[in-house]
Amino acid sequence: MTRYFRDPVHGLIPVDEREVRIIQSSAFQRLRDIRQLSNTY
């Protein structure tokens, strides 16, 4: 089963179940808090 992530720049991005499991892992989710431009999001 393929899921789709909506991205404002790239449109719909197809993701299979194996990739979803990787994205939902705790190691991957820690990357959410990384900011490249200091205080901006």
N, CA, C and O atoms as a GROMACS GRO file, in nm:
protein
  164
    1MET      N    1   0.083  -0.117   0.000
    1MET     CA    2   0.000   0.000   0.000
    1MET      C    3   0.088   0.125   0.000
    1MET      O    4   0.182   0.135   0.079
    2THR      N    5   0.059   0.215  -0.085
    2THR     CA    6   0.136   0.338  -0.097
    2THR      C    7   0.063   0.452  -0.028
    2THR      O    8  -0.056   0.473  -0.049
    3ARG      N    9   0.137   0.527   0.053
    3ARG     CA   10   0.084   0.649   0.114
    3ARG      C   11   0.143   0.767   0.041
    3ARG      O   12   0.243   0.754  -0.030
    4TYR      N   13   0.082   0.881   0.058
    4TYR     CA   14   0.131   1.002  -0.005
    4TYR      C   15   0.149   1.111   0.099
    4TYR      O   16   0.061   1.134   0.181
    5PHE      N   17   0.263   1.177   0.095
    5PHE     CA   18   0.287   1.294   0.178
    5PHE      C   19   0.272   1.416   0.090
    5PHE      O   20   0.326   1.421  -0.021
    6ARG      N   21   0.201   1.514   0.140
    6ARG     CA   22   0.181   1.638   0.065
    6ARG      C   23   0.291   1.737   0.101
    6ARG      O   24   0.311   1.768   0.219
    7ASP      N   25   0.362   1.785   0.000
    7ASP     CA   26   0.470   1.880   0.019
    7ASP      C   27   0.437   2.005  -0.062
    7ASP      O   28   0.400   1.993  -0.179
    8PRO      N   29   0.451   2.126  -0.004
    8PRO     CA   30   0.416   2.248  -0.077
    8PRO      C   31   0.505   2.274  -0.199
    8PRO      O   32   0.462   2.340  -0.294
    9VAL      N   33   0.625   2.223  -0.197
    9VAL     CA   34   0.718   2.246  -0.310
    9VAL      C   35   0.711   2.134  -0.412
    9VAL      O   36   0.706   2.160  -0.533
   10HIS      N   37   0.710   2.009  -0.366
   10HIS     CA   38   0.721   1.894  -0.455
   10HIS      C   39   0.587   1.826  -0.486
   10HIS      O   40   0.583   1.730  -0.564
   11GLY      N   41   0.479   1.873  -0.426
   11GLY     CA   42   0.349   1.810  -0.451
   11GLY      C   43   0.334   1.683  -0.370
   11GLY      O   44   0.383   1.675  -0.257
   12LEU      N   45   0.266   1.584  -0.426
   12LEU     CA   46   0.246   1.457  -0.355
   12LEU      C   47   0.369   1.367  -0.371
   12LEU      O   48   0.420   1.348  -0.482
   13ILE      N   49   0.414   1.313  -0.260
   13ILE     CA   50   0.531   1.225  -0.260
   13ILE      C   51   0.485   1.085  -0.221
   13ILE      O   52   0.437   1.066  -0.110
   14PRO      N   53   0.498   0.986  -0.311
   14PRO     CA   54   0.457   0.849  -0.278
   14PRO      C   55   0.558   0.784  -0.183
   14PRO      O   56   0.679   0.795  -0.203
   15VAL      N   57   0.507   0.715  -0.080
   15VAL     CA   58   0.592   0.649   0.019
   15VAL      C   59   0.533   0.511   0.045
   15VAL      O   60   0.414   0.499   0.075
   16ASP      N   61   0.616   0.405   0.034
   16ASP     CA   62   0.566   0.271   0.061
   16ASP      C   63   0.575   0.239   0.211
   16ASP      O   64   0.630   0.318   0.288
   17GLU      N   65   0.522   0.125   0.252
   17GLU     CA   66   0.513   0.090   0.394
   17GLU      C   67   0.650   0.079   0.461
   17GLU      O   68   0.665   0.115   0.578
   18ARG      N   69   0.748   0.030   0.389
   18ARG     CA   70   0.883   0.018   0.446
   18ARG      C   71   0.940   0.155   0.479
   18ARG      O   72   1.001   0.174   0.584
   19GLU      N   73   0.919   0.252   0.390
   19GLU     CA   74   0.966   0.388   0.414
   19GLU      C   75   0.889   0.454   0.528
   19GLU      O   76   0.947   0.532   0.604
   20VAL      N   77   0.760   0.424   0.541
   20VAL     CA   78   0.679   0.480   0.650
   20VAL      C   79   0.733   0.431   0.784
   20VAL      O   80   0.740   0.509   0.879
   21ARG      N   81   0.770   0.303   0.794
   21ARG     CA   82   0.826   0.250   0.919
   21ARG      C   83   0.956   0.321   0.956
   21ARG      O   84   0.981   0.347   1.074
   22ILE      N   85   1.038   0.352   0.856
   22ILE     CA   86   1.162   0.424   0.883
   22ILE      C   87   1.132   0.566   0.930
   22ILE      O   88   1.193   0.614   1.026
   23ILE      N   89   1.040   0.633   0.864
   23ILE     CA   90   1.003   0.771   0.899
   23ILE      C   91   0.945   0.777   1.040
   23ILE      O   92   0.968   0.875   1.111
   24GLN      N   93   0.871   0.676   1.081
   24GLN     CA   94   0.808   0.676   1.213
   24GLN      C   95   0.901   0.628   1.324
   24GLN      O   96   0.861   0.628   1.440
   25SER      N   97   1.022   0.588   1.291
   25SER     CA   98   1.116   0.543   1.395
   25SER      C   99   1.160   0.660   1.482
   25SER      O  100   1.159   0.775   1.438
   26SER      N  101   1.198   0.631   1.605
   26SER     CA  102   1.237   0.737   1.698
   26SER      C  103   1.363   0.810   1.652
   26SER      O  104   1.375   0.930   1.672
   27ALA      N  105   1.456   0.738   1.590
   27ALA     CA  106   1.579   0.802   1.542
   27ALA      C  107   1.549   0.905   1.432
   27ALA      O  108   1.609   1.012   1.429
   28PHE      N  109   1.459   0.873   1.345
   28PHE     CA  110   1.420   0.964   1.237
   28PHE      C  111   1.341   1.083   1.291
   28PHE      O  112   1.360   1.196   1.247
   29GLN      N  113   1.253   1.058   1.387
   29GLN     CA  114   1.169   1.165   1.442
   29GLN      C  115   1.249   1.268   1.519
   29GLN      O  116   1.206   1.383   1.531
   30ARG      N  117   1.366   1.232   1.572
   30ARG     CA  118   1.451   1.329   1.640
   30ARG      C  119   1.498   1.439   1.546
   30ARG      O  120   1.532   1.548   1.591
   31LEU      N  121   1.500   1.411   1.417
   31LEU     CA  122   1.543   1.510   1.319
   31LEU      C  123   1.444   1.625   1.305
   31LEU      O  124   1.480   1.731   1.253
   32ARG      N  125   1.320   1.607   1.352
   32ARG     CA  126   1.218   1.712   1.343
   32ARG      C  127   1.258   1.839   1.416
   32ARG      O  128   1.221   1.949   1.375
   33ASP      N  129   1.334   1.825   1.524
   33ASP     CA  130   1.370   1.939   1.608
   33ASP      C  131   1.494   2.014   1.561
   33ASP      O  132   1.531   2.114   1.622
   34ILE      N  133   1.557   1.968   1.457
   34ILE     CA  134   1.676   2.035   1.406
   34ILE      C  135   1.634   2.154   1.321
   34ILE      O  136   1.551   2.142   1.232
   35ARG      N  137   1.693   2.269   1.350
   35ARG     CA  138   1.664   2.392   1.276
   35ARG      C  139   1.793   2.437   1.208
   35ARG      O  140   1.899   2.441   1.271
   36GLN      N  141   1.785   2.470   1.081
   36GLN     CA  142   1.903   2.511   1.007
   36GLN      C  143   1.933   2.660   1.020
   36GLN      O  144   2.046   2.703   1.000
   37LEU      N  145   1.832   2.738   1.054
   37LEU     CA  146   1.849   2.882   1.057
   37LEU      C  147   1.825   2.937   1.198
   37LEU      O  148   1.749   3.032   1.215
   38SER      N  149   1.887   2.879   1.296
   38SER     CA  150   1.882   2.927   1.433
   38SER      C  151   1.740   2.931   1.488
   38SER      O  152   1.683   2.825   1.515
   39ASN      N  153   1.681   3.049   1.504
   39ASN     CA  154   1.550   3.062   1.569
   39ASN      C  155   1.433   3.056   1.473
   39ASN      O  156   1.318   3.061   1.517
   40THR      N  157   1.456   3.045   1.344
   40THR     CA  158   1.346   3.042   1.248
   40THR      C  159   1.306   2.898   1.220
   40THR      O  160   1.385   2.806   1.241
   41TYR      N  161   1.185   2.880   1.172
   41TYR     CA  162   1.135   2.747   1.138
   41TYR      C  163   1.127   2.732   0.989
   41TYR      O  164   1.088   2.627   0.939
   0.00000   0.00000   0.00000
